[in-house]
């Protein structure tokens, strides 16, 4: 190449990022799928990827925002979830030829379009699929590239192209070097999340408990949680967002994550660790993947072991908690993994087209 020849700048990969529409992207408070979608979108844009975020029209992104759904259906009863989800997905698929990759973060409905378009679809499977959903995922597993979000959250009945854990923007989570003598429960108020168990464990340990999160099961809240709220030993602050959320995550001596289901990931666990707050979690789902037992917290099997772990929490180095998140769960690491996967899929598509004698 002579000095006069222009230097060719690589053309960015064009990605259609398909978000759910239950909440805004990113959510104001609760909305783990929307939050993960937002973090990935912003990190990909920072890497030079051309991302169009298809989300509710009140969403916010540094990429290009597109969509047809005015507001999340959880915020507006006039938004019929089924009707608007179909419009939302169709809006993306009708424009499929404008993109190199469609990244589906919105569950199983988009899979039905995969054989109708030429654009590869990457689907992040945000949780172990139930027996009701598995028939759909099994049917399209050779047409769509599935990504698991933890090593334990991989169905033996499905083919996955990669395991890519979620990441967070660690720099937005301030380090809490001086915690108060208080435990934290952070998440939706629901039996699956073990709010009542956290209350019993905290009381047995003699340490105050702060609860933050949306009430997802009102009867459970009224019967198992509210009777214990006295503002001293147990207090409930509702769904926290913004600076209040960060302060809560960073000021606790430990996060109690005593779940009663196979949780696929657990963003609040990683966020607490990023703030330096160790985690005490039941050995369910991805918890043993995320929490390094004895190093960034304790992974236990019983409530009694959780109580004992609270007494040992001073052994955990809070700087080690943050360092582990920086190494394993940063947004940039997640974006780099997905960027690499996109490139691999496009190379595979090009090779298939070359073998068939078709220009792609």
DAWOVEN-V71690 format. One record per backbone hydrogen bond with DSSP energy under -0.5 kcal/mol. CO is the residue of the C=O (numbers start at 1). NH is the residue of the N-H. Records with the same first field share a line. If there is no record, write none. Layout:
CO->NH + NH
//
This chain:
2->5
6->8
8->10
13->15 + 50
14->100 + 101
15->17 + 52
16->18 + 103
17->19 + 54
18->105
21->73
22->74
24->26
25->60
30->29
31->35
32->36
33->37
34->38
35->39
36->40
37->41
38->42
39->43
40->44
41->45
42->46
43->47
44->47 + 49
45->48
49->51
50->15
51->53 + 64
52->17 + 54
53->55 + 66
54->19
56->59
63->65
64->53
66->55
68->70
69->57
72->75 + 76
76->79
78->80
79->81
80->84
81->85
82->86
83->87
84->88
85->89
86->90
87->91
88->92
89->93
90->94
92->95
93->96
95->98
96->99
100->120
101->16 + 103
102->104 + 122
103->18 + 105
104->124
108->111 + 112
109->112
110->113
111->114
113->116 + 117
120->102 + 122
121->145
122->104 + 124
123->125 + 147
124->126
125->149
130->133 + 134
131->135
133->136 + 137
134->138
135->139
136->140
138->141
140->143 + 144
144->146
145->123
146->161 + 162
147->125
148->164
150->153
152->154
155->158
158->160
159->146
162->148 + 164
168->170 + 331
169->172
170->173
172->174
175->177
180->182
182->253 + 254
183->210
184->256
185->212
188->190
189->216 + 217
190->193 + 194 + 195
191->194
192->260
194->198
195->199
196->200
197->201
198->202
199->203
200->204
201->205
202->206 + 207
203->206
208->183
209->235
210->185
211->237
212->187
214->189 + 216
217->221
218->222
219->223
220->224 + 225
221->225 + 226
225->228 + 229
226->229
228->230
233->209
234->230 + 231
235->211
238->213 + 240
241->244 + 245
242->246
243->247
244->248
245->249
246->250
247->251
248->252
251->180
254->184
255->257 + 280
257->259 + 282
261->263
263->286
266->269 + 270
267->271
268->272
269->273
270->274
271->275
272->275 + 277
273->276
275->176
276->278
278->255
279->281 + 298
280->257
281->300
282->284
284->287
286->289 + 290
287->291
290->292
291->293
292->295 + 296 + 297
296->279
297->294
298->281 + 300
300->283
302->306
303->307
304->308
305->309
306->310
307->311
308->312
309->312
310->313
312->315
313->316
316->318
317->320 + 321
318->322
319->323
320->324
321->325
322->326
323->327
324->328
325->329
329->168
330->334
331->335
332->336
333->337
334->338
335->339
336->340
337->341
338->342
339->343
340->344
341->345
342->346
343->347
344->348
345->349
346->350
347->351
348->352
349->353
350->354
351->355
352->356
353->357 + 358
354->357
//
